[in-house]
Amino acid sequence: MTQQHHETELDRVAQAMADAARQVILPHFRNTALAADNKLDGGFDPVTEADRAAERAMRDILAAERPDDAILGEEYGATPGTSGLTWVLDPIDGTRAFISGTPTWGVLIAISDADGPFYGLVDQPYIGERFIGGWCKATLTGPQGHSVLHTRAARDLSQATIFTTFPEVGTPVEGNAFAAVAKQSRLTRYGMDCYAYALLAAGQIDLVIEAGLAPYDIQAPIALIHAAGGIVTDWQGGAAHGGGRALAAANTDIHAQALEILRGQPGVV
């Protein structure tokens, strides 16, 4: 199998998985009878039948098409493989948005090897937008057709738009560090979950800063943003695909500005 054929085959399977997830998720969206279970003692981390059904549908496709690959999914955990590839799945990233009727949640599919994610798909079924990044190319297919994605060109942090999902970001230390960057930015927005990373890849915003992430939250965005010309690291400039803290930036210049501020905040180590 040629490399191009291998890439085409992986993309075909990923898109089939995203199609299957769309089909099972959409009947639940904005359904006021949908129940949400809480996975977190002492807090609120919702999960719905839409989350579970979507991951089952994607896993069924992998069982048939890629039985030798490993899987890491939010709802059903890790399944070992022998091929050296791992499919990293978040069936609904942004379940809080989902149960609120807000169309900023998404289906996340990443493919990783020993070096981390090299393919990422972010799908927003209700809007009908699919962002795909891999092998140095990022694209968007949606209501306005098909386009190639590129992140924003360099600009000063004072002109930047910055996103995070939760106003508290993570711990108080992490929240203060985010606030230090946001204070020097032009516009700060909250609550977008994975859609913020898709907007960064599409050249609409400059920075996404988050903490407390799991691998399945960040691996698809990493591959998408890298393919669109951006950069994603942790808050020390290292790899972010293991989860935890993430700094996603449109280019290396604004990444360096934000990273310097984050590193300089008390308690950020």
Summary of the structure (lengths in Angstrom):
residues: 269
radius of gyration: 17.7
end to end distance: 44.8
largest distance: 51.7
contacts: 947
relative contact order: 0.13
helix: 36%
strand: 29%
